[in-house]
Amino acid sequence: MTTDTSTPAVPAPQAPRGWGLSALLEPAGPGLSGDIARRVWRSIACGLASDALSAVIRHPVEVHPDRSREAMIPAWGLEFACGGASLRLLLDANGARALADAASRSLIGLRGAGPLTSAEHAVLEYLALETLDHLAALLPGSRCAFGRTLTGEDLPDVPRAGPVEAWIGLRAGAREGAGALLVSGVLPALPPTLAPNWNDAGSSATTAVHLALPAFYIHTEERRTLAPGDVVLCGVSDLTAAPGCMVATPTLWGLCHAHVKEHGATSFKVTCGPWSPAPLTTDALPRARGVSSATVLLGRAGPAPLSTLGACIAAGAMEFANDPAGGSLIIDGRLVARGEMVRCEGEIGLRLLDVMSAAEGDG
């Protein structure tokens, strides 16, 4: 009897599953800092880990936040750099053994208890290298670099080694374990561009989307004195002739570029560019002293599952209902006011109905 010791071919990286879509429900824009940015990165990190491990092991692996956990004893971990941050993913013995067992079910001695064996460490070392290679191919240009595996004395004392970014749970087959994600340094300001598989039936999260008009200037002093009843001109006289529009979520994620091709009394239709999610920014305009950049969100499609909206984007067309009193003024990536669309001096404008306080706008 001979044993096949050849290394199985790792499948080519596939687009992430529906996990990535949930990040689009987190606030974006310049507010993508502090706790907001970290919530987005936690969602992305857990999804990436699940997809990469599943692809390398060829066995379903689920990594998910576990808010009920407050402690764990690490038995194995990975340390790697991402942008200017150092991330350490730590697993307890059950979590590490679940991965080793799923990766090498044909090996003997991987189902025991107690400390990890040398055979399990060897499997985990291989798994770590293959997984990070998979992530590098899945996220080109993300500046994620492999550092080292952590075992024995290299394992930090949780949580005294630093703030725990997230307690996590891991499930591989019938086995489960626990872990923690530790972060030091500054995470990249923006998550990598996502390319979810819109056909994934698990993409059930719902949202509405709006049309974001091209960015325009607003004087800083004018911004400070905005009040209900004021009309902010958007610099657009005809929607069908407006370049640089985007389909955007209420959480200020731009999903794709859009061009209005028909504008009727109750709705308007747009043609959609390629799916390219990124925080909606008004920074495309050159910055000048004393001015801020702004955009207006108008119209409404949905609420509908993100997978359904994404299918419309992939098909290249989307229809928005006119919502005259549902416009939003976004300045420097923050919601500043809500209002109704009007025509003033030959331009499309937003008559302000509700102006946010500074605290509301930053939320």
Sequence and secondary structure as in RCSB ss.txt:
>XXXX:A:sequence
MTTDTSTPAVPAPQAPRGWGLSALLEPAGPGLSGDIARRVWRSIACGLASDALSAVIRHPVEVHPDRSREAMIPA
WGLEFACGGASLRLLLDANGARALADAASRSLIGLRGAGPLTSAEHAVLEYLALETLDHLAALLPGSRCAFGRTL
TGEDLPDVPRAGPVEAWIGLRAGAREGAGALLVSGVLPALPPTLAPNWNDAGSSATTAVHLALPAFYIHTEERRT
LAPGDVVLCGVSDLTAAPGCMVATPTLWGLCHAHVKEHGATSFKVTCGPWSPAPLTTDALPRARGVSSATVLLGR
AGPAPLSTLGACIAAGAMEFANDPAGGSLIIDGRLVARGEMVRCEGEIGLRLLDVMSAAEGDG
>XXXX:A:secstr
                 THHHHGGGS  GGG SHHHHHHHHHHHHHHHHHHHHHHHHTS EEEEE TT      S
EEEEEEETEEEEEEEE HHHHHHHHHHHTTTSSS S  SS  HHHHHHHHHHHHHHHHHHHHHSTTS EEEEEEE
 GGGS  TTTTS EEEEEEEEETTEEEEEEEEEEEE  SS       TT TT   EEEEEEE   EEEEHHHHHT
  TT EEE S S GGG  SEEEE TTSEEEEEEEEEEE SSEEEEEE     EE   TTS   TTEEEEEEEEEE
EEEEEHHHHHHHHHHTEEEEE  TT EEEEETTEEEEEEEEEEETTEEEEEEEEE  HHHHH 
